[in-house]
């Protein structure tokens, strides 16, 4: 199964938290929202995830590299 995560928003309603990082990397209990979403999708059986990025997209790419793409196929759009 494949999923898409929309992580391209500016996160204007979360300012000032999103002034220097994307909304997808805002943490809840020290875990980024993107990580929570990816792990839930992986747990549910998804084998491929496409992540749509824009705002601070380089930070999301670096985060995914640091995490080894969580051991699944992740593509960036």
C-alpha positions in Angstrom: 0.0 0.0 0.0 1.1 3.6 -0.6 0.3 6.8 1.3 0.9 10.5 0.8 1.7 12.9 3.6 1.1 16.6 2.8 3.9 18.5 4.6 4.2 21.6 2.4 2.3 24.1 4.4 3.7 27.2 6.0 2.3 26.4 9.4 1.1 30.0 9.9 -1.2 29.0 12.8 1.7 27.5 14.7 3.9 30.6 14.6 6.3 31.3 16.2 7.1 27.6 16.3 7.3 27.4 12.5 9.4 30.5 12.0 12.5 28.4 11.6 11.3 24.8 10.9 8.4 23.1 9.1 5.2 22.2 10.8 5.9 18.5 10.1 8.9 18.7 12.4 7.2 20.4 15.3 7.4 18.0 18.3 4.8 16.5 20.6 6.4 14.7 23.6 9.8 15.2 21.9 8.7 13.3 18.7 8.2 15.2 15.4 4.7 15.1 13.9 6.2 13.6 10.7 7.8 10.8 12.6 4.5 10.0 14.4 2.7 9.9 11.0 5.3 7.7 9.3 5.4 5.2 12.2 1.6 4.9 12.3 1.5 4.3 8.5 4.3 1.8 8.7 2.5 0.0 11.6 -0.6 -0.1 9.5 1.2 -1.9 6.7 2.1 0.9 4.3 5.3 0.0 2.3 5.7 3.3 0.4 5.1 6.9 1.4 5.3 10.0 -0.7 5.9 13.2 1.2 4.9 16.5 -0.4 7.2 19.3 0.8 7.8 23.0 0.4 8.4 25.2 3.4 11.8 24.4 4.9 11.8 21.2 2.7 15.5 20.7 3.1 15.0 20.2 6.9 12.5 17.4 6.1 14.9 15.7 3.7 17.7 15.9 6.2 15.5 14.5 9.0 14.5 11.5 6.8 18.1 10.9 5.9 19.1 10.9 9.6 16.3 8.4 10.3 17.2 6.1 7.4 13.8 6.7 5.9 12.4 4.6 8.8 13.3 1.5 6.8 10.7 1.9 4.1 10.5 3.5 0.7 9.9 7.3 1.0 9.8 9.6 -2.0 9.8 13.4 -1.9 7.5 15.4 -4.1 
